[in-house]
């Protein structure tokens, strides 16, 4: 979906927040774990060697193929120096990690960033649905007169429309 957002004119980036990259494994308690600097191609090669059929079927190899066309390897949010107007997370745990990082670092520019969590279960079907919900959020915000002032109203509307609870907070760079 990142390439879709880019085609629609939105500047998008994707990051992880944990100590390492964790991808679904054969069972919930056995994820595949990699360092952030591991190229997507090496991750895909490893998964193909482990069980090509399984990782093709669950969509992980396709996802890695799409990701490597955008960037070479996963990136860690806490190493990023860019400033964003909006950060969207897909798990409450990640929402908390992003806010913790932003609030603990030294604020330099004092530019405001909105952090919104759209809870999405970690499976292909939910990820697809979630990407449309996130697109809806971004699209509605970009079509308001004053996105920073209208964000609560937009979130309230989408919570009712999508029957989902969003989390929202602000932080400063």
N, C-alpha and C positions, 0 to 999 in steps of 0.2 A: 504494500500500500504506500510505502514511502515514495516510490516512483510516481504513483498516481497523484499523491499530494503535490509533488514537485511539478508535474505536468499542469496542475491546476494553479500553479504560481506560488505555492507555499514553500518556504525554506524549512526543510525538515532534517532532523538528525535523530539517530537512534543510539542509545547508550545502555550499558548495564551499570548497576550500582553495587553489586556484591564484591567479594574478594576475588572471585573467579567466575567464569562463564559456566552456567549450569544448563544443560539441554536435556530434554526428556530421554530417559533410558528405557530398557526393557520393562522395568517396574518403577513405580513412584519412588521407592527407596533406593534406587540405583541409577541416579542421573549420570550423564556423561559430563565430566568436568574438565575445563581447559583454562589456561591462562589467557588474559585479555589480548596478549600479543600474538596468539596463535592464529595464523591465516585461515580464513574460511575454507580454502582449498584443502589444507591439512586436516581440518576438522571433518570435512566431507569424506576425505580419503580414509580416515580412521573409522568413521561410521560405516562406510561401504565395506571395509574389511571385517568389521564386527558382525554386521547383518544387513546386507544391501537391501534385501526384500523388505524387512521390517521398517527400515528408515526411509525407504521409498514410499511404502504404504502409509506411514504416519505423516508424510509430507515434510519431514525434516531435511532431507536431501534437496528437495525443491526450494525450501526456504533458504538454505545455505547458498544454493546457486544464485538465487535472486540477490541475496546480501552481498556476495562477492562482486556482483556487477556494480554495486553502489560504493563499496569500500573494501579494503583488503582484509580487515580483521575486526572483531568486536572491539568497541571502545568503552572505557570506563568513564562515567560521568564526572567523578571526582578529579579526573585529570584534565577536564575540559576548561578552557579559559574564556570561551564564548559567552556572550550574554543573550538571553532569549526573552521575549515578551510573555511567552506561555510555555510551560513545561507540562506535558501530559504523561501520567504514569498509569499503569494497568494493574497494579497490585498495591494494597494499602501499605504493605511492608516497604515497597519501593518509594511510595509517597513519603513515608516517614524518613527514609534514608536521604532522600533529596532535600527535604526540609532541614534535617539535622545538619547536612553538609553546608547548605546555604546559610544557615543561621550561625554555624560555628566559625566559618571563615571570616576574614576581615572584610567588612563592607567598604568598597573603594568608591565606586561611581554613584552608589545609592539609587541606581535604576531599579524600578519595581519589576518583579516577575510574578506572574500568577502561576500557581502550581495546582493542577487539577488531577484527581484520580478518577478514572473510569474503571471500575473493577471488572476484570476479564479473566475467566478461567483459562488455564494454560492448555488449550486444545485448539485444533485447527478451525473447527466450526465457530467457537466463541471468539477466536482471534479475528476471523473474517467479519462477524457481526460487530465486534468491538471497533474494528477499523472504520466501519460506517458510522458508528456512534461518534467516534472521535472526529471524523470528517464533518459530521453534522454540527458538532460543537464549534469547530474552527470556522466553518462556513457561516454559521449564524453570527459568531463574534465579528468576523470580518465585514459583515453586512450591517453592523450597527454604527450609529453616529460616533459613539464613544465606547469602544470595547472595554476599557478598564472599569468604567462606570456601569456598564450593562452586563457584565459577566454573571453576577448573581441572578439576574432576571433570566438570562439565557440558560443557566444551569437549572434553575427551577423549572423552566419550560421543558427542558430535555429530560429531567428526572420524571416528570409526569408523562411525557410522550413515550419514553422508553421503559418506564417502570423500573428504573435503576436509581440507586443512590450514588451521587457524586460527592467527592470530598474536594474542598477548595480552601486554599490558604495563599498568603502572599509572603514574599521574602524580598530582600534587597541585595544587589550586587555590590 
